[in-house]
Amino acid sequence: MEVLHTFVVLAYKESHYLEECIKSVLNQKYQSKVVIATSTPNDYITSLAKKYKLEIKENTGKKGIGYDFDFAIHCGDTELVTVAHQDDLYDYEYSDYMVRAYQKQPNSLILFPDYYEIRKEKKVYNNLNLIIKKILLFPLRLRGLSKFKFMKRSALRFGDAISCPSVTFVTKNIPKDVFASDLKCNIDWYAWEKLSRRKGNFYYIHKPLMGHRIYNESTTSEILKENGRTKEDYEILKKFWPAPIAKLIARVYANSERSNNVK
């Protein structure tokens, strides 16, 4: 039987959570293909690849977070590709749900479920950040409406409600360059805004199927420490709102940065 889905584990430097991520994508109800993509090859990544008999694909092209993500998408040779973040975990039924969703709506652009946060090794299913995102995503639960541009953009107008590591891409329905930009923090919000303009569904599954790890040494947390997010928030919000309104929302949205700190 043809395999429809690939996990591309995007590895960067030496994350001590990488092995947990690899084990989670190998332990799936639906047996997806698994490969590793990296722009920072090293002995640590190589040793784990050998241990689990996984191919490593090295990005020797343009470097940067967005370009690394685009490279990773194209490392998969299946109709569905999930760029698995090295710090995160994917539940046993994740890929099975993605494949079944795709079979129901093959015209989709992206497929994605709810997620939970992993804070100090504990699973957190509800906090202010997660509740707000579920509210913003609620319109996409209406399958018949999730193909319309207005509905897709409704999940993005007040912030990025779609969690990047939860997303599976329908490769035949998306452009070659989805993330390519010089942004550091909002590459995913930028990508969803771009895709929201295209024909096709945002297929949302109202069920937590993966865990996004929140810790102070993560890439996102490091960027937030550099105060690089507020300006990028404003630039993305201007794609949805007049500049004065975008500036106001960006100020409010900046408060969400606090939720990325682990105390």
N, C-alpha and C positions, 0 to 999 in steps of 0.2 A: 504493500500500500504506500502511495506517495506521501512523503512527509511534507506538511504544509507550513510548519513553523520552525524558526530558528531563534535561539537565544544567543545574542552576541554579547559576551561579557566584556565590558569596556574597563580595562585594567589600567591604572595609573600609579606609577612608582611602586610603593610597597605597602599596600593596605593590609592590615592584619585581619580584616574581615573578608578578604577576597575568597579564601577557601570556603567559608560558610556560604557565600553567594553561589559559588560553583556547585557545591553540594545541593543547594536548593533547586537549581535549574536542571540538575541531572535527575533529581528525585521528583519527577512529574508524572501524573496520571497519563497524560499524553506524551509520548516519547519524542520530544523535540530534538532537533540537531543543536549542538552547542559548540561554539568556537570562541576564542579570545581575541580581542582587538586591542592594540596598544600603540601609543606613540613614544612610550618610555620603556623599551625592552630591558629586562634585567634578569639576573639569576633567579630571583624570587618568583617572578612570573613564569619563567621557563620551568622551574622545578615543579610548580603546581600543574602546569600544562602536561608535563611528562607523567606526573602521578595519576592524573585523570584521563590521560590519552587524548588531549585536546589540541587542535591545531591553533597556532598563533599567527595572526595576520597583523603585520606592522605597518602603521601609517608613516610612510616616508615622504608624504606630500606636505601641504601647508599645515602648520601647527596652530592650535587654538582650540578651545572647548567646542565651539560650533563645528569646526572642520573635523574634529575627532568624532563627533556624533554622526555627521554625514558619512564619514568613512566607515563607521561601524555598521550603519544601516545597510550599506552595500557589501558588507562582508557576508551577509546571508544570501543564499541562493534559493530561498523559498518564497512563497507568496506572502508570508507573514514573518516579520522580524521584530523582536523585542530587544532593545539595547538595555541590557541588564547592568545596573549601576553596581560597582564592586562592593559597596558597603551594605547593599540591601538584600532582602530575602523574598523569595517567590513561593507562595503556597502551593501545595501539591496539585491543586486543581486549576492553577492559573492558566497554563497553556491550553488545557482542555476547554475552558470557558472561551478563550480567545478564538480557537478554531471553530467552535460551534457558533459563535457570534458571526464570524466571517461567513460561514456557510449559510447563515440566515440573511445577511446583508453584504454580499460580495462587492457592492459599490462603495463600501465605507472607505474613508481615508485613514482613520485611526480607530482602534478599539481600546477601551481602557476601563478598569474597574475602580471601585473605591480602594483606599489603602488605609493602613494603620501606621502609627509611628512607633519606632523602637527607641525608647529612651532608657538608658541604663539597663539594657537587656529586658525591659518590660514592654509589653505590647499595650499601646494606648489607642483606643478606638474612638474616643470622643474627647475633644478639647475645643476651645474657641476656634482655632484655625481650621480644624477638620469640619466642624459644624458649618462654618461660613462657606467652605468649599462645597459641601453637600447642598446648601441652599442655592448657590450659584449654578450648580450642575442640574438642579431639579428639572428644568425645562427639557433637558436632553433625555430624560427618562421617557418622554413621549416619542416613541420610535418613529411615528409618521412625520414628525416635525423636525427631527434632528438632521435632516438633509438641507434645511433652509438656512441661508446665510445669516439671517437675523438671529435665529435660535442658536446657531453655533457660536456666534459672537456674543450672545448674552452671557455665556459662561466665562467670558474674558474681559468684559467691559469694566469691571471693578477690581480686577486682579487676576492672577493666573490660578484658575481653579483646577486645572488639569495637571496632575503630578507626572512629571517627565518619566520617572522609572516605571510607572504603571502602564505606559503606552506601548501598544503593538501597532506597527505600521503595516498597511496594506501596500506593498511595494509597487504594484502595477498602477496604483491610483495616485501616487504622490510624485512631485518633481524630483529631479536628481539632487538638487541642493535644497534642503529643508531648513537646516540650522545655520548655514554659512553666514557669518557676520563677525564683527569684531566685538560684540557684546561679551561680557564675562558672566553675568548672573542671570540675565533674562533671555538666554538663547531659546529656552523652551517656549516661553510666552510669545516671543517673536515668531517662532515656528508655527504655533497654533494660530496666531493671527493670520499668517500667510496662508495656511491650509484652510482657514475658515472661508476664504474667498473662492475656493475651488468647489466644483461640483462633487457631491458625495457626502456621506454621513459621518458624524462623530458618534460612534456607537459606545454608549455609556452603560456599564453594568453596575447596578446599585448593590454591590457586594464587595467587602474588603478581601482582596486576593493576594496582596503583597504588602511587605513591610518596608517602610522608608526609615532608615536609621538617622536619628538626630543626635549629633555629638559635636563637641566644640572644635575638633580637628578636621571636620569634613570640609570639602572644597567650598560648599555654600557658606558655611560658617566663617571660613577664612576670608571670603570675598566680603561678607557683611562687616567684618572687622575693619576692612579697608574703606568702609562707607561708600562702596561703589554702586550700591543698588538704587538709591533715590533718583539719581539722574537718569538711569536706564528705565526706571518705572515711568518717569515723566515722558520719555521718548516713546514708549509703547502706548501709554494712555492717550497720547495725541493722535494715535491711529483710530481711536474710538470717539474722542471728545474734542471740543474746542480747547485751545491752550489754557485759558483760565480755569476751566473745570478740571482739566487734566492735572494741573498743578495742585489744585485743592485735594483731589483724590489721592495724588501721590503722597501728600503730607500725611493723610490718614493711613494710607497703606503702609507707610514707613514704620508704623507701630507694630506691624506683623513681624518685623525683624526680631523682636524680642522673643518670639516663640521658638526661634532657632537656637536659643541659648539653653544649655543644660546646666542646671544648678544643683 
